[in-house]
């Protein structure tokens, strides 16, 4: 299960944008987001680098953890 740190994800709008970017890659992905720690866990078969690229396109720098 890939996990990411997204420092600029700070609010509900950010959370929705991150979820949307990931769900565009895999509509069945299970996403857990913690706004306090800026961490995202994704239960998916999609490669981590593809998720990082999609998040960057959405305006968020993500670092795999």
PyMOL commands that set and color helices and strands:
alter all, ss='L'
color gray80, all
select helices_A, chain A and resi 12-25+48-57
alter helices_A, ss='H'
color red, helices_A
select strands_A, chain A and resi 2-5+30-34+39-43+63-64
alter strands_A, ss='S'
color yellow, strands_A
deselect
rebuild
show_as cartoon
